[in-house]
Amino acid sequence: MFKKLILKKRVVIAALSVFFVYALTAGIVRPAVQSLLHPAAPTAAAKKQLPIYCVDTKGEKKVAVSFDAAWGADDTDTLLDILKKNDVKATFFLCGYWVDKYPDEVKKIYEAGHDIGNHSNTHPHSSQLSLEQNKENIMACHDKIKALLGYDAFLYRPPFGEYNDTVLNAAKECGYYPIQWDVDTSYTDAQRLIPMHIGMCSRLFR
């Protein structure tokens, strides 16, 4: 299923009240990432490269919401409506085959003012691929987004959240910032459990 959020407005108010108090802005935007971060920076101790989990918001309370689009799209309109009603912008990481299958939904997301990210072309286990295979997978999705929207995506979320130095180097060589998430949670409405990804670029509770 397309990772989605179907919440009644009362659930949004009750469950995410802290979010709406503190989240003055949402989404991961190019200026913030480019000015605050260098992609795939090695840690001081192990020299292992890491993707971006958080950014320095200079003391401001901010949160970035993101969704991975790799399966269905039945609830896209509902999700976009909820985000619009609450004045929230998010980042949607799209797989190439999802772009192929749901071009109208991709356009709706983009035209609603949300960020578009790259989630690979085929959703493979990227850590098992070579550098060139990773680059080919990233750029295949990039080209599909570019052809449909005329937009050059620059945020990359590896499928399954899997990464190693090869994956991060591939993203960097393709001009991408590798993005992970801080919180992976879910909410339950009256009818079903709905998975949801929330990328917390600045933790609210420190």
C-alpha positions as CSV (number, residue, x, y, z in Angstrom):
1,M,0.0,0.0,0.0
2,F,1.0,3.6,-0.7
3,K,2.3,4.9,2.6
4,K,-0.6,7.1,3.5
5,L,-2.3,9.1,6.2
6,I,-6.1,9.1,6.5
7,L,-7.1,11.0,9.6
8,K,-10.3,12.7,10.5
9,K,-9.8,16.3,11.3
10,R,-10.4,15.7,15.0
11,V,-7.6,13.1,15.0
12,V,-5.3,15.6,13.4
13,I,-6.1,18.2,16.1
14,A,-5.9,15.7,18.9
15,A,-3.0,13.6,17.9
16,L,-0.8,16.2,16.2
17,S,-1.6,19.3,18.3
18,V,2.1,19.6,19.2
19,F,3.0,19.4,15.6
20,F,0.7,22.3,14.6
21,V,1.9,24.4,17.6
22,Y,5.5,24.0,16.8
23,A,5.7,23.2,13.1
24,L,5.8,26.7,11.6
25,T,7.0,25.3,8.4
26,A,7.0,21.7,7.0
27,G,8.7,19.9,4.2
28,I,12.4,19.7,3.3
29,V,13.4,22.7,1.2
30,R,16.4,23.2,-1.0
31,P,17.8,26.3,0.7
32,A,17.7,24.8,4.2
33,V,19.4,21.6,3.1
34,Q,22.0,23.2,0.9
35,S,23.0,25.9,3.4
36,L,23.1,23.6,6.5
37,L,24.4,20.3,5.3
38,H,26.9,18.5,3.2
39,P,25.5,15.2,1.8
40,A,26.9,11.9,3.1
41,A,29.2,13.4,5.7
42,P,31.4,10.8,7.4
43,T,31.2,10.5,11.2
44,A,34.3,11.5,13.1
45,A,34.8,8.1,14.8
46,A,34.1,5.3,12.3
47,K,34.3,7.4,9.1
48,K,31.1,5.8,8.0
49,Q,28.9,7.9,5.8
50,L,25.5,8.8,7.0
51,P,22.4,10.1,5.3
52,I,20.6,13.2,6.6
53,Y,18.4,12.6,9.6
54,C,18.2,16.1,11.1
55,V,19.2,19.6,10.2
56,D,20.1,22.5,12.5
57,T,17.1,24.8,12.7
58,K,18.9,27.4,14.8
59,G,16.7,26.7,17.8
60,E,13.4,27.0,16.0
61,K,10.9,24.2,16.5
62,K,10.3,22.7,13.0
63,V,9.3,19.3,11.7
64,A,9.4,17.8,8.2
65,V,6.7,15.4,7.1
66,S,7.4,12.9,4.3
67,F,5.7,10.1,2.5
68,D,7.0,7.3,0.3
69,A,5.0,6.5,-2.8
70,A,5.7,3.0,-3.9
71,W,2.4,1.2,-4.0
72,G,-1.2,2.2,-4.4
73,A,-2.7,5.7,-4.7
74,D,-6.3,5.3,-3.6
75,D,-6.0,7.8,-0.8
76,T,-3.9,10.5,-2.5
77,D,-6.8,13.0,-2.8
78,T,-7.8,12.5,0.8
79,L,-4.3,12.9,2.0
80,L,-3.7,16.1,-0.1
81,D,-7.0,17.5,1.2
82,I,-6.0,16.9,4.9
83,L,-2.6,18.6,4.3
84,K,-4.2,21.5,2.5
85,K,-6.8,22.1,5.3
86,N,-4.1,22.2,7.9
87,D,-1.7,24.3,5.8
88,V,1.0,21.6,5.8
89,K,3.5,21.0,3.1
90,A,5.3,17.6,2.8
91,T,7.9,15.8,0.8
92,F,6.7,12.9,-1.3
93,F,9.4,10.4,-2.3
94,L,8.3,8.7,-5.5
95,C,9.4,5.5,-7.1
96,G,9.8,5.6,-10.9
97,Y,7.2,2.9,-11.5
98,W,4.8,4.9,-9.3
99,V,5.4,7.9,-11.5
100,D,4.6,5.7,-14.6
101,K,1.4,4.3,-13.1
102,Y,0.0,7.4,-11.5
103,P,1.1,10.5,-13.5
104,D,-2.0,12.4,-12.6
105,E,-1.4,11.9,-8.9
106,V,2.2,13.0,-9.3
107,K,1.0,16.2,-10.9
108,K,-1.6,16.8,-8.2
109,I,1.1,16.5,-5.5
110,Y,3.5,18.8,-7.3
111,E,0.8,21.4,-8.2
112,A,-0.3,21.4,-4.5
113,G,3.1,22.8,-3.6
114,H,4.7,19.7,-2.1
115,D,8.3,18.7,-2.5
116,I,9.0,15.8,-4.9
117,G,11.8,13.4,-3.9
118,N,13.4,10.4,-5.6
119,H,12.7,6.9,-4.0
120,S,14.5,4.9,-6.7
121,N,13.1,3.5,-10.0
122,T,12.3,0.0,-9.0
123,H,12.5,0.0,-5.1
124,P,15.4,-2.5,-4.9
125,H,17.6,-3.4,-1.9
126,S,20.1,-0.7,-2.8
127,S,22.8,-1.9,-0.4
128,Q,23.1,-5.0,-2.6
129,L,23.7,-3.1,-5.8
130,S,26.9,-1.7,-7.2
131,L,27.7,2.0,-7.5
132,E,26.7,2.1,-11.1
133,Q,23.5,0.1,-10.6
134,N,22.5,2.5,-7.8
135,K,23.2,5.5,-10.0
136,E,21.2,4.0,-12.9
137,N,18.2,3.3,-10.6
138,I,18.3,6.8,-9.2
139,M,18.7,8.5,-12.5
140,A,15.9,6.5,-14.1
141,C,13.5,7.8,-11.6
142,H,15.0,11.3,-11.9
143,D,14.4,11.3,-15.6
144,K,10.8,10.2,-15.2
145,I,10.1,13.0,-12.7
146,K,11.9,15.5,-15.0
147,A,10.0,14.4,-18.1
148,L,6.6,14.7,-16.3
149,L,7.0,17.8,-14.2
150,G,10.0,19.6,-15.7
151,Y,11.5,19.4,-12.2
152,D,15.0,18.3,-11.1
153,A,14.5,16.3,-7.8
154,F,17.5,16.5,-5.4
155,L,16.3,14.6,-2.4
156,Y,16.8,10.8,-2.4
157,R,15.4,8.3,0.1
158,P,16.9,4.8,-0.3
159,P,14.2,2.0,-0.4
160,F,13.6,0.3,2.9
161,G,15.8,2.9,4.5
162,E,18.8,0.7,3.6
163,Y,22.1,2.3,2.8
164,N,25.9,1.9,2.9
165,D,28.7,4.0,1.5
166,T,28.1,2.8,-2.0
167,V,24.4,3.9,-1.9
168,L,25.3,7.3,-0.4
169,N,28.2,7.8,-2.9
170,A,25.8,7.0,-5.7
171,A,23.3,9.6,-4.5
172,K,26.0,12.2,-4.1
173,E,27.4,11.5,-7.6
174,C,23.8,11.9,-9.0
175,G,23.5,15.3,-7.3
176,Y,21.2,14.1,-4.5
177,Y,21.0,14.6,-0.8
178,P,20.3,11.2,0.9
179,I,17.4,11.6,3.3
180,Q,16.3,9.3,6.1
181,W,13.6,9.7,8.8
182,D,13.7,10.1,12.6
183,V,10.3,8.7,13.4
184,D,8.4,5.9,11.7
185,T,5.0,5.7,13.3
186,S,1.4,4.8,12.6
187,Y,-2.1,6.0,13.6
188,T,-5.3,4.1,13.8
189,D,-8.6,5.5,12.7
190,A,-12.0,4.0,13.3
191,Q,-11.6,1.4,10.6
192,R,-8.0,0.5,10.0
193,L,-4.3,0.9,10.8
194,I,-2.6,3.4,8.5
195,P,1.2,3.4,8.1
196,M,2.8,6.8,8.0
197,H,6.4,8.1,7.6
198,I,7.3,11.3,9.5
199,G,10.7,12.6,8.7
200,M,11.7,14.6,11.8
201,C,14.5,16.9,10.6
202,S,14.4,18.7,14.0
203,R,13.3,16.7,17.0
204,L,10.5,18.5,18.9
205,F,11.4,16.8,22.2
206,R,15.1,17.3,23.1
